[in-house]
C-alpha cells in the first residue's frame, strides 16, 4: 500500500468531520430567533440547509450575497459567518432612480441596524449596473450566491455585466451558486425573461461566456407541479400571488416555483 494513502484518508476524514460540524452550526442558525416566522415558513420551498450545503458554504468563508432584498438569506448567513467568516451584501444603491430599489435598500439597512449583535459584521456594497459593480474586492470571495435574480438582470440587459462582477469578486477556485426560476425547454428562451423563468441552458451559457466552468446542479428546489404558463408569469405563484384572490387556492396548492440550483467554479 502506498505509504501516503493512510495520511490521505486521515485528511479526508478530518475534512468530512469539519464539514459536518459546520453544517450542524448552520442547522442551529436556521432554528434561531433572528429568523422571522414568515421566513421560516418558506423553508419547505427554499430548502436553505440543503442549498447552502450544496454550495458548500463553510462558516469561515468570505461570501457575497447578491441583491439580498429584505434579507431572507441574510438572516441565515450573517450569524453563520459572523465569528469566523465574512459576509458582503451587494444591495441596491441609495441613489437609485427606482423608488423600489431605494426603499428596499433602506429597509435592509434598518434591519441590520436594529440587530447589531447579528448583523454588525455585514459589509454593505452596491450592485447597480452599469455604474456600481464592485461587489467585493477582486479575488476576495470564496462564494458568490444569488437567489432568483438572473431574470431581473436579463430584463434590463445587465446579465453579462453582473456575471463579470461576480467572476471578478471570486478567488480562483471560488464557487458561484445560483438559484433561479426554471423555464420549460418547450420554446426558445425570451432574452428579456419577462415571465421570470430562465432555462438551464441559457443560464449555463451566461456563466460560461463569462469564464465560469459548470460544476454541478441539484434538484433540491425543484417543483414538478409548476407548469410555468401563468397569466402574470412566475409572480402568479406564491409568495407574490399577483392575481390576489383569483384562483388563489389553485396557486397555493402548486406552491412556489420550480427552481434550478446550479454551481459554477472560477478556474484556477
PAZAPA-4460 file (N, C-alpha, C; in steps of 0.05 Angstrom, whole numbers, plus 32768, in hexadecimal, padded with zeros to 4 digits):
% residues 268
    n_x    n_y    n_z   ca_x   ca_y   ca_z    c_x    c_y    c_z   seq   type   mol
   8011   7FE8   8000   8000   8000   8000   8012   8019   8000     1      X     A
   800A   802C   7FF1   8018   8046   7FF0   8019   8052   800C     2      X     A
   8032   8059   8015   8035   8063   8031   8026   807D   8036     3      X     A
   8020   808B   8021   8011   80A5   8024   7FF3   80A1   8026     4      X     A
   7FE9   8089   801F   7FCD   8085   801E   7FBF   8087   8039     5      X     A
   7FCA   807C   804E   7FBD   8080   8069   7FBC   809D   8071     6      X     A
   7FD1   80AC   806B   7FD1   80C9   8071   7FBB   80D7   8062     7      X     A
   7FB8   80CF   8049   7FA3   80DB   8038   7F87   80D6   8044     8      X     A
   7F83   80BD   804D   7F69   80B6   8059   7F64   80C6   8072     9      X     A
   7F7A   80CB   8082   7F77   80DA   809A   7F6F   80F7   8094    10      X     A
   7F7B   8103   8080   7F74   811E   8077   7F57   811F   806E    11      X     A
   7F50   810B   805E   7F34   8109   8053   7F20   8107   8069    12      X     A
   7F26   80F6   807D   7F14   80F3   8094   7F12   810C   80A4    13      X     A
   7F28   811A   80A8   7F27   8134   80B6   7F17   8149   80A7    14      X     A
   7F19   8149   808D   7F0A   815C   807C   7EEC   8156   807F    15      X     A
   7EE5   813C   807E   7EC9   8135   8080   7EBE   813C   809B    16      X     A
   7ECE   8138   80B0   7EC5   813F   80CB   7EC0   815D   80CE    17      X     A
   7ED2   816D   80C3   7ECF   818A   80C4   7EB7   8193   80B5    18      X     A
   7EB1   8187   809E   7E9A   818E   808F   7E80   8188   809F    19      X     A
   7E80   8170   80AC   7E69   8169   80BC   7E65   817C   80D3    20      X     A
   7E7A   8185   80DF   7E78   8198   80F5   7E6D   81B3   80EB    21      X     A
   7E77   81BC   80D4   7E6E   81D5   80C8   7E50   81D4   80C3    22      X     A
   7E47   81BE   80B7   7E2B   81BC   80AF   7E19   81B7   80C7    23      X     A
   7E24   81AC   80DD   7E15   81AB   80F6   7E10   81C7   8101    24      X     A
   7E24   81D8   80FF   7E21   81F4   8108   7E0D   8203   80F6    25      X     A
   7E0D   81FC   80DC   7DFA   8208   80CA   7DDE   8201   80D2    26      X     A
   7DDA   81E8   80D9   7DC0   81DE   80E2   7DB6   81ED   80FB    27      X     A
   7DC9   81F2   810D   7DC2   8201   8125   7DBA   821E   811E    28      X     A
   7DC8   822A   810B   7DC1   8245   8102   7DA5   8246   80F6    29      X     A
   7D9E   8232   80E7   7D84   8231   80DA   7D6D   8230   80EE    30      X     A
   7D73   8226   8106   7D5F   8224   811B   7D5F   823D   812D    31      X     A
   7D70   8250   8127   7D74   8267   8138   7D5D   827B   8138    32      X     A
   7D5C   828B   814E   7D47   829F   8151   7D4A   82B7   813F    33      X     A
   7D62   82BA   8132   7D66   82D1   8120   7D56   82CE   8106    34      X     A
   7D4C   82B5   8101   7D3C   82B1   80E9   7D1F   82B5   80EF    35      X     A
   7D11   82C4   80DE   7CF4   82C8   80E3   7CE5   82AF   80DD    36      X     A
   7CCD   82AC   80EA   7CBC   8295   80E5   7CB4   8293   80C8    37      X     A
   7CAF   82AA   80BC   7CA8   82AB   80A0   7CBE   829F   808E    38      X     A
   7CD7   82A6   8094   7CED   829C   8085   7CF1   827E   8089    39      X     A
   7CEF   8275   80A2   7CF2   8259   80A8   7CDC   8248   8099    40      X     A
   7CC5   8253   8096   7CAF   8245   8089   7CB5   823F   806B    41      X     A
   7CC8   824E   8060   7CCF   8249   8044   7CE6   8235   8040    42      X     A
   7CF1   822B   8056   7D06   8217   8054   7CFF   81FF   8044    43      X     A
   7CE5   81F7   8044   7CDC   81E0   8036   7CDE   81E4   8017    44      X     A
   7CDF   81FD   800F   7CE3   8203   7FF3   7D00   820A   7FEB    45      X     A
   7D0E   8217   7FFE   7D28   8222   7FF8   7D3F   8210   8002    46      X     A
   7D3A   81FE   8014   7D4D   81E9   801D   7D69   81F5   8023    47      X     A
   7D6B   8208   8035   7D84   8216   803A   7D9B   8203   8043    48      X     A
   7D95   81F0   8054   7DAA   81DE   805E   7DB6   81CF   8046    49      X     A
   7DA5   81C2   8037   7DAF   81B1   8021   7DBC   81C3   800B    50      X     A
   7DB1   81DB   8007   7DBC   81EC   7FF2   7DD8   81F6   7FF9    51      X     A
   7DDC   81FF   8012   7DF6   8209   801A   7E0A   81F2   801D    52      X     A
   7E00   81DB   8025   7E12   81C4   8025   7E1B   81BD   8008    53      X     A
   7E09   81BE   7FF6   7E10   81B8   7FDA   7E25   81CC   7FCF    54      X     A
   7E22   81E6   7FD7   7E35   81FA   7FCF   7E4F   81F9   7FE1    55      X     A
   7E4F   81E6   7FF4   7E66   81E2   8006   7E6F   81FC   8013    56      X     A
   7E5C   8209   8020   7E62   8222   802E   7E6A   821B   804B    57      X     A
   7E83   8220   8051   7E8E   821B   806C   7E8E   8235   807C    58      X     A
   7E8F   8232   8097   7E8C   8249   80A8   7EA5   825B   80AA    59      X     A
   7EBB   8252   809D   7ED3   8263   809D   7ED9   8270   8082    60      X     A
   7EC5   8270   8071   7EC9   827A   8055   7EC1   8297   8053    61      X     A
   7ECB   82A3   803D   7EC1   82BE   8034   7EAC   82B9   801F    62      X     A
   7E94   82C2   8025   7E7D   82BE   8013   7E71   82D8   800B    63      X     A
   7E6A   82DA   7FF1   7E5C   82F1   7FE7   7E3F   82E9   7FE0    64      X     A
   7E2C   82F6   7FEC   7E10   82F2   7FE5   7E07   8308   7FD3    65      X     A
   7DFD   8301   7FBB   7DF6   8315   7FA7   7DD8   831C   7FA9    66      X     A
   7DD2   8335   7FAB   7DB7   8340   7FAD   7DA7   8330   7FC2    67      X     A
   7DAD   8334   7FDB   7DA1   8325   7FF1   7D84   832C   7FF7    68      X     A
   7D79   8342   7FEA   7D5D   8349   7FEE   7D58   8350   800B    69      X     A
   7D44   8344   8017   7D3E   834A   8033   7D4F   833A   8047    70      X     A
   7D60   8328   803C   7D72   831A   804E   7D6B   82FE   8056    71      X     A
   7D5C   82F0   8045   7D53   82D5   804C   7D6B   82C3   8052    72      X     A
   7D7E   82C3   803F   7D96   82B3   8043   7DAA   82C1   8055    73      X     A
   7DA9   82DB   8057   7DBC   82E9   8069   7DB7   82E1   8086    74      X     A
   7D9E   82DC   808D   7D97   82D3   80A8   7DA5   82B9   80AF    75      X     A
   7DAC   82AA   809B   7DBA   8290   809F   7DD8   8294   809D    76      X     A
   7DE1   82A1   8089   7DFE   82A2   8084   7E0D   82B5   8096    77      X     A
   7E00   82CB   809E   7E0E   82DE   80B0   7E16   82D1   80CA    78      X     A
   7E04   82C5   80D9   7E0D   82B8   80F2   7E1F   82A0   80ED    79      X     A
   7E1B   8292   80D7   7E2B   827A   80D1   7E49   8282   80CC    80      X     A
   7E4D   8298   80BE   7E68   82A1   80B7   7E74   82B5   80CA    81      X     A
   7E65   82BE   80DE   7E6D   82D5   80EE   7E87   82D1   80FD    82      X     A
   7E8C   82BA   8108   7EA3   82B6   8119   7EBD   82B1   810A    83      X     A
   7EBB   82A0   80F5   7ED3   8297   80E7   7ED5   82A0   80CA    84      X     A
   7EBF   82A8   80BE   7EBE   82AF   80A2   7EB8   82CC   809D    85      X     A
   7EAE   82D2   8085   7EA7   82EE   807E   7E91   82ED   8069    86      X     A
   7E7D   82FE   806D   7E67   8300   805A   7E65   831C   804E    87      X     A
   7E67   831D   8034   7E61   8335   8025   7E44   8333   801A    88      X     A
   7E35   8348   801E   7E1A   834A   8013   7E1A   835F   7FFD    89      X     A
   7E19   8357   7FE4   7E19   8369   7FCE   7DFD   8371   7FC7    90      X     A
   7DF4   8388   7FD1   7DD9   8391   7FCF   7DD6   83A7   7FBA    91      X     A
   7DBE   83B2   7FB9   7DB9   83C9   7FA7   7DC7   83E2   7FB1    92      X     A
   7DC8   83F6   7F9F   7DD4   840F   7FA7   7DC0   8421   7FB6    93      X     A
   7DC9   8430   7FC9   7DB8   8444   7FD6   7DAF   8459   7FC2    94      X     A
   7DBF   845E   7FAD   7DB8   8473   7F9A   7DAA   8468   7F81    95      X     A
   7DA0   8450   7F82   7D93   8444   7F6B   7D7B   8454   7F62    96      X     A
   7D76   8455   7F48   7D5F   8464   7F3D   7D44   8456   7F45    97      X     A
   7D45   843C   7F47   7D2E   842C   7F4D   7D26   842E   7F6B    98      X     A
   7D0E   8436   7F71   7D04   8438   7F8D   7D05   841E   7F9B    99      X     A
   7CFF   8408   7F8D   7D00   83EE   7F9A   7D1C   83E7   7FA4   100      X     A
   7D2F   83ED   7F92   7D4B   83E7   7F9A   7D53   83F7   7FB3   101      X     A
   7D4C   8411   7FB3   7D53   8421   7FCA   7D46   8418   7FE4   102      X     A
   7D2C   8412   7FE2   7D1E   840A   7FFB   7D28   83EE   8004   103      X     A
   7D2E   83DD   7FF1   7D38   83C2   7FF8   7D53   83C5   8006   104      X     A
   7D65   83D6   7FFC   7D7F   83DA   8009   7D7B   83E6   8025   105      X     A
   7D69   83F9   8028   7D65   8406   8042   7D5A   83F2   8056   106      X     A
   7D47   83E1   804D   7D3B   83CD   805F   7D51   83B9   8068   107      X     A
   7D62   83B1   8056   7D78   839E   805C   7D8B   83AB   8070   108      X     A
   7D93   83C4   806B   7DA5   83D1   807E   7D99   83D3   809A   109      X     A
   7D7F   83D9   809B   7D72   83DC   80B5   7D72   83C1   80C3   110      X     A
   7D6E   83AB   80B4   7D6E   8390   80C0   7D89   838B   80CD   111      X     A
   7D9F   8392   80BF   7DBA   838E   80CA   7DBF   839E   80E3   112      X     A
   7DB6   83B7   80E2   7DBB   83C9   80F9   7DAB   83C1   8112   113      X     A
   7D94   83B5   810E   7D84   83AD   8125   7D8F   8395   8135   114      X     A
   7DA0   8385   8128   7DAB   836E   8135   7DC9   836C   8131   115      X     A
   7DD8   837E   813E   7DF5   837E   813A   7E03   8365   8144   116      X     A
   7DF8   8357   8157   7E05   833E   8161   7E05   8328   814C   117      X     A
   7DF4   832C   8138   7DF2   8318   8122   7DFF   8323   8108   118      X     A
   7DFA   833D   8102   7E01   8347   80E8   7E18   835B   80E8   119      X     A
   7E26   8360   80FE   7E3A   8375   80FF   7E52   836F   80EE   120      X     A
   7E57   8357   80E6   7E6E   8350   80D5   7E67   8350   80B7   121      X     A
   7E4E   8353   80B0   7E46   8352   8094   7E52   836B   8086   122      X     A
   7E5F   8366   806F   7E6A   837C   805F   7E57   8383   8048   123      X     A
   7E4C   839A   8049   7E39   83A2   8033   7E48   83AE   801C   124      X     A
   7E43   83A3   8004   7E4E   83AE   7FEB   7E37   83B3   7FD8   125      X     A
   7E3D   83BD   7FC1   7E29   83C5   7FAE   7E2C   83B6   7F93   126      X     A
   7E16   83AB   7F8A   7E15   83A0   7F6F   7DFE   83AE   7F60   127      X     A
   7E05   83C2   7F50   7DF1   83D1   7F41   7DFD   83D7   7F26   128      X     A
   7DFD   83C3   7F14   7E0A   83C7   7EFA   7DFD   83DE   7EEA   129      X     A
   7E0C   83EC   7ED9   7E28   83E6   7ED3   7E3C   83F5   7EE5   130      X     A
   7E32   8408   7EF6   7E44   8419   7F06   7E52   840A   7F1C   131      X     A
   7E43   83F9   7F2B   7E4E   83ED   7F44   7E4F   83CF   7F41   132      X     A
   7E66   83C4   7F3D   7E69   83A7   7F39   7E7F   839B   7F4B   133      X     A
   7E8B   83AA   7F5D   7E9F   839F   7F6F   7E91   8394   7F87   134      X     A
   7E8A   837B   7F86   7E7A   836E   7F9B   7E8C   8365   7FB3   135      X     A
   7EA6   8361   7FAE   7EB9   835A   7FC2   7ED5   835E   7FB5   136      X     A
   7EEA   8360   7FC5   7F04   8363   7FB9   7F0A   834C   7FA6   137      X     A
   7F17   8352   7F8F   7F1D   833D   7F7B   7F2C   8326   7F88   138      X     A
   7F23   830E   7F82   7F31   82F6   7F8B   7F2F   82F0   7FA8   139      X     A
   7F1B   82FB   7FB6   7F19   82F8   7FD3   7F05   82E3   7FDD   140      X     A
   7EF2   82DC   7FCC   7EDC   82CB   7FD5   7EDF   82AE   7FD0   141      X     A
   7ED8   829D   7FE3   7ED7   8280   7FE0   7EBD   8278   7FD2   142      X     A
   7EA8   8287   7FD7   7E8E   8281   7FCC   7E7F   829B   7FC4   143      X     A
   7E72   829A   7FAD   7E5F   82AF   7FA6   7E44   82A1   7FA1   144      X     A
   7E30   82AA   7FAF   7E15   829D   7FAE   7E00   82B1   7FA5   145      X     A
   7DEE   82A8   7F95   7DD7   82B9   7F8D   7DBE   82A7   7F8A   146      X     A
   7DA8   82B2   7F93   7D8F   82A2   7F94   7D79   82B1   7F85   147      X     A
   7D71   82A5   7F6E   7D5B   82AF   7F5E   7D5F   82CC   7F55   148      X     A
   7D76   82D2   7F4A   7D7C   82ED   7F40   7D84   82EE   7F22   149      X     A
   7D8C   82D8   7F17   7D96   82D8   7EFB   7D82   82E4   7EE8   150      X     A
   7D68   82DD   7EEB   7D54   82E7   7ED9   7D52   8306   7EDA   151      X     A
   7D57   8311   7EF1   7D57   832F   7EF3   7D6E   833B   7EE3   152      X     A
   7D85   832F   7EE4   7D9C   833A   7ED4   7D97   8336   7EB6   153      X     A
   7D8B   8320   7EAF   7D84   831B   7E92   7D70   8330   7E89   154      X     A
   7D5D   8336   7E99   7D48   834A   7E91   7D55   8365   7E8B   155      X     A
   7D69   836C   7E9A   7D76   8387   7E97   7D90   8386   7E88   156      X     A
   7D95   8370   7E7A   7DAD   836D   7E69   7DC7   8370   7E7A   157      X     A
   7DC6   8366   7E93   7DDD   8369   7EA5   7DEB   834F   7EAB   158      X     A
   7DE1   8339   7EA1   7DEC   831F   7EAA   7E0A   831C   7EA5   159      X     A
   7E14   8323   7E8D   7E31   8320   7E88   7E42   8331   7E9C   160      X     A
   7E39   8349   7EA2   7E48   835A   7EB4   7E48   834F   7ED0   161      X     A
   7E31   8344   7ED9   7E2F   833A   7EF4   7E3F   8320   7EF7   162      X     A
   7E3D   830F   7EE3   7E4D   82F6   7EE4   7E6B   82FC   7EE5   163      X     A
   7E73   8311   7ED6   7E90   8319   7ED7   7E97   8323   7EF3   164      X     A
   7E85   8332   7F00   7E8B   833C   7F1B   7E8D   8325   7F2F   165      X     A
   7E7C   8310   7F2B   7E7D   82F9   7F3D   7E97   82E9   7F38   166      X     A
   7E9F   82E7   7F1F   7EB8   82D9   7F18   7ED0   82E7   7F25   167      X     A
   7ED0   8302   7F22   7EE7   8311   7F2D   7EE9   830F   7F4B   168      X     A
   7ED3   830E   7F59   7ED3   830D   7F76   7EDE   82F2   7F81   169      X     A
   7EDA   82DD   7F72   7EE2   82C3   7F7C   7F00   82BE   7F7A   170      X     A
   7F0A   82AE   7F8D   7F25   82A4   7F8C   7F26   828F   7F76   171      X     A
   7F3D   828A   7F6A   7F3F   8272   7F58   7F38   8259   7F68   172      X     A
   7F27   8249   7F5D   7F1D   8232   7F6C   7F04   8237   7F7D   173      X     A
   7EFC   8251   7F7D   7EE3   8258   7F8C   7ECB   8250   7F7D   174      X     A
   7EB4   824E   7F8B   7E9C   8243   7F7F   7E86   8258   7F7E   175      X     A
   7E79   8259   7F67   7E61   8269   7F63   7E49   8257   7F65   176      X     A
   7E37   825D   7F78   7E1E   824D   7F7C   7E06   825D   7F74   177      X     A
   7DF5   8251   7F63   7DDD   825F   7F59   7DC4   824E   7F5C   178      X     A
   7DB0   825B   7F67   7D95   824F   7F67   7D84   8261   7F56   179      X     A
   7D75   8255   7F43   7D65   8266   7F30   7D4C   8256   7F28   180      X     A
   7D36   8265   7F22   7D1E   8259   7F18   7D25   824A   7EFD   181      X     A
   7D1E   8231   7EFB   7D26   8221   7EE4   7D10   8220   7ECF   182      X     A
   7D18   8228   7EB7   7D05   8229   7EA1   7D03   820E   7E93   183      X     A
   7CED   820A   7E85   7CEA   81F3   7E74   7CFB   81F6   7E5B   184      X     A
   7D04   81DF   7E50   7D14   81E0   7E38   7D02   81DC   7E1F   185      X     A
   7CE8   81DE   7E22   7CD6   81D9   7E0C   7CD7   81EF   7DF7   186      X     A
   7CE0   8207   7DFF   7CE2   821D   7DEC   7CFB   822D   7DF3   187      X     A
   7D05   823C   7DDF   7D1E   824B   7DE3   7D1C   825F   7DFB   188      X     A
   7D32   8263   7E08   7D33   8275   7E1F   7D30   8292   7E16   189      X     A
   7D1D   82A0   7E22   7D1B   82BD   7E1E   7D33   82CA   7E2B   190      X     A
   7D44   82D8   7E1B   7D5C   82E4   7E26   7D57   82F9   7E3B   191      X     A
   7D3E   8303   7E3D   7D36   8316   7E52   7D2A   8308   7E6A   192      X     A
   7D24   82EE   7E68   7D19   82DE   7E7E   7D01   82EC   7E8B   193      X     A
   7CEF   82F6   7E7B   7CD8   8305   7E85   7CC5   82F4   7E97   194      X     A
   7CC6   82DA   7E93   7CB5   82C9   7EA4   7CC2   82C3   7EBF   195      X     A
   7CDC   82CB   7EC2   7CEB   82C5   7EDA   7CFA   82AA   7ED9   196      X     A
   7CF5   829A   7EC4   7D01   8280   7EC2   7D19   8280   7EAF   197      X     A
   7D2D   8270   7EB5   7D45   826E   7EA5   7D4C   8250   7EA1   198      X     A
   7D54   8249   7E89   7D5B   822D   7E85   7D77   8227   7E90   199      X     A
   7D7B   820E   7E97   7D95   8206   7EA1   7DAB   820C   7E8C   200      X     A
   7DA6   8205   7E73   7DBA   8209   7E5E   7DC2   8226   7E5B   201      X     A
   7DAE   8238   7E5D   7DB3   8254   7E5A   7DC5   825E   7E71   202      X     A
   7DBE   8256   7E89   7DCD   825E   7EA1   7DE9   8254   7EA0   203      X     A
   7DEC   823B   7E98   7E07   822F   7E96   7E18   823E   7E82   204      X     A
   7E0B   8245   7E6C   7E1A   8254   7E57   7E23   8270   7E61   205      X     A
   7E12   827D   7E70   7E19   8297   7E7B   7E32   8294   7E8C   206      X     A
   7E33   8280   7E9D   7E4A   827B   7EAF   7E63   8274   7E9F   207      X     A
   7E60   8262   7E8C   7E77   8259   7E7C   7E83   826F   7E6B   208      X     A
   7E71   8280   7E61   7E7B   8297   7E50   7E8B   82AA   7E61   209      X     A
   7E88   82AA   7E7B   7E98   82BB   7E8D   7EB2   82AF   7E95   210      X     A
   7EB5   8294   7E91   7ECD   8287   7E99   7ECA   8272   7EAE   211      X     A
   7EB1   826F   7EB9   7EAB   825B   7ECD   7EAA   823F   7EC0   212      X     A
   7EB0   822B   7ED0   7EAD   820F   7EC8   7E96   8203   7ED8   213      X     A
   7E84   81F4   7ECA   7E6E   81E7   7ED7   7E79   81D2   7EEA   214      X     A
   7E6E   81D1   7F03   7E78   81BE   7F17   7E63   81A8   7F1C   215      X     A
   7E4B   81B0   7F23   7E36   819C   7F2A   7E1B   81AA   7F2D   216      X     A
   7E06   819A   7F2C   7DEB   81A5   7F32   7DDC   8192   7F44   217      X     A
   7DC9   819D   7F52   7DB9   818E   7F66   7D9B   8193   7F60   218      X     A
   7D8B   817F   7F67   7D6E   8181   7F65   7D61   8188   7F7F   219      X     A
   7D70   8191   7F92   7D66   8196   7FAD   7D4F   81AA   7FAD   220      X     A
   7D4F   81BD   7F9A   7D3A   81D2   7F99   7D27   81CE   7F82   221      X     A
   7D25   81B5   7F78   7D13   81AF   7F62   7CF6   81AE   7F6C   222      X     A
   7CE4   81B3   7F59   7CC7   81B1   7F5F   7CB9   81A8   7F45   223      X     A
   7CB3   818E   7F44   7CA7   8183   7F2B   7C8A   818D   7F26   224      X     A
   7C7E   8199   7F3A   7C62   81A4   7F37   7C61   81BE   7F27   225      X     A
   7C78   81CB   7F25   7C7A   81E5   7F17   7C78   81E1   7EF9   226      X     A
   7C62   81EA   7EED   7C5E   81E8   7ED0   7C6A   81FF   7EC0   227      X     A
   7C71   8214   7ECD   7C81   822B   7EC1   7C72   8239   7EAA   228      X     A
   7C57   823A   7EAC   7C47   8245   7E96   7C31   8257   7EA2   229      X     A
   7C38   8269   7EB4   7C24   8278   7EC3   7C1F   8294   7EB7   230      X     A
   7C08   82A0   7EBD   7C01   82BA   7EB2   7C16   82D0   7EB8   231      X     A
   7C20   82D0   7ED1   7C34   82E4   7ED9   7C4F   82D8   7EDE   232      X     A
   7C56   82C3   7ECF   7C70   82B7   7ED2   7C73   82AA   7EED   233      X     A
   7C8C   82A8   7EF5   7C92   829B   7F0F   7C86   82A9   7F27   234      X     A
   7C80   82C2   7F24   7C75   82D2   7F3A   7C57   82CB   7F40   235      X     A
   7C4C   82BA   7F2E   7C31   82B0   7F33   7C31   829D   7F4B   236      X     A
   7C48   828F   7F4F   7C4A   827C   7F65   7C52   828A   7F7F   237      X     A
   7C4F   827B   7F95   7C5A   8287   7FAE   7C78   8289   7FAD   238      X     A
   7C84   829C   7FBB   7C77   82AC   7FD0   7C69   82C5   7FC6   239      X     A
   7C6C   82CC   7FAC   7C61   82E6   7FA3   7C43   82E4   7F9F   240      X     A
   7C39   82CF   7F92   7C1C   82CC   7F8D   7C11   82E5   7F81   241      X     A
   7C1B   82ED   7F6A   7C14   8307   7F5E   7BF7   8309   7F56   242      X     A
   7BE9   82F2   7F52   7BCD   82F3   7F4A   7BBB   82F5   7F63   243      X     A
   7BC7   82F9   7F7A   7BB8   82FC   7F93   7BA6   82E4   7F98   244      X     A
   7B8C   82E7   7F98   7B7A   82D2   7FA0   7B72   82BF   7F88   245      X     A
   7B78   82C8   7F70   7B71   82B8   7F59   7B81   829E   7F58   246      X     A
   7B73   8287   7F59   7B80   826D   7F59   7B95   826A   7F6E   247      X     A
   7B92   8278   7F85   7BA6   8278   7F9A   7BAC   825C   7FA4   248      X     A
   7B97   824C   7FAA   7B9B   8231   7FB4   7BAB   8220   7FA1   249      X     A
   7BA5   8224   7F87   7BB3   8214   7F72   7BD1   821A   7F73   250      X     A
   7BD8   8233   7F75   7BF5   823B   7F75   7C03   8234   7F8F   251      X     A
   7BF4   8236   7FA5   7C00   822E   7FBE   7C06   8210   7FBF   252      X     A
   7BF4   8201   7FB1   7BF8   81E4   7FB0   7C11   81DD   7FA0   253      X     A
   7C16   81ED   7F8B   7C2E   81E8   7F7B   7C47   81EF   7F8B   254      X     A
   7C46   8204   7F9B   7C5C   820D   7FAB   7C6F   821F   7F9B   255      X     A
   7C86   8224   7FA6   7C9A   8236   7F99   7CA6   8228   7F81   256      X     A
   7CB3   8238   7F71   7CBC   822F   7F56   7CCF   8218   7F56   257      X     A
   7CD1   820B   7F40   7CE5   81F7   7F3A   7D00   8206   7F36   258      X     A
   7D14   81FE   7F45   7D2D   820D   7F45   7D45   81FB   7F3F   259      X     A
   7D57   8205   7F2E   7D70   81F8   7F29   7D84   8202   7F3E   260      X     A
   7D95   81F0   7F47   7DAA   81F7   7F5A   7DC4   81EE   7F4F   261      X     A
   7DD5   8201   7F46   7DED   81FA   7F36   7E05   8208   7F42   262      X     A
   7E1C   81FA   7F42   7E35   8207   7F4B   7E4A   8205   7F35   263      X     A
   7E59   821A   7F33   7E6F   821E   7F20   7E88   8224   7F2F   264      X     A
   7E9F   821F   7F22   7EB8   8224   7F2F   7EC9   8237   7F1E   265      X     A
   7ED7   8249   7F2B   7EEA   825B   7F1D   7F04   824B   7F1A   266      X     A
   7F0D   8246   7F02   7F25   8236   7EFE   7F3E   8241   7F0C   267      X     A
   7F4F   822F   7F16   7F68   8237   7F23   7F7D   823F   7F0E   268      X     A
***
